Amino acid sequence: MSLFYIIREPKIKLEKNPLLLLLHGYGSNEEDLFSFASELPDTYYVVSARAPYDLMYGSYAWYAINFDADENKFSDMNQASQSRDLIANFIDELITKYPIDAQNITLIGFSQGSILSYAVALSYPKKVQRVVAMSGYLNTEMARENFDKNDLSNLKIFASHGTVDQVIPVDWARKVVPALTDLGIPVVYKEYPIGHGVSPQNFYDFKNWLAN
């Protein structure tokens, strides 16, 4: 398998089960989002992937974030593109290895993981049907060229953000609504009075959204 991962198999086995693929944030690891795997619906395969770039013991990144002399932050787009395609390929590997319903795949990303979730879904909309994007933002430069020519009609997005997030400003997250609406993608967007994290209400709301 091209990415290291941990898995919770569905408690209710169907002929083919849906998949929730969890993508952690910068400097974290696969254990982070997996901590709420037991709370996720029983019919899903829950897979949490480890990002490929090693920062230091126990922390990983999907792509490097660098600072220039003026303290401007910028993303390593080459690494982001490689990770985007790695995730798309990893989805195929999971479908081959487990009885996963290829028509029912959801990416759940936090922070850097949610930025990449958008990029994977827009680039490969046949592979992903739903995205839960928490505490991230849409960077279309990370999607494949001409992604807007793809058939995006099957995509649905749940986006959420903390109003006092000091890592990724809430203004960046708010831009996702008009951007996705322009692409014809239905989006539910919610804000919570928290910083860079996932509140219990946020978790409850996206679980509800998944059930619909």
Beta strands, then each sheet from edge to edge (+ up, - down):
strand 1: 5-8
strand 2: 17-23
strand 3: 45-49
strand 4: 53-56
strand 5: 59-61
strand 6: 65-67
strand 7: 73-75
strand 8: 100-110
strand 9: 130-134
strand 10: 156-162
strand 11: 187-192
sheet 1: 1+ 3- 2- 8- 9- 10- 11-
sheet 2: 4+ 5-
sheet 3: 6+ 7-
end
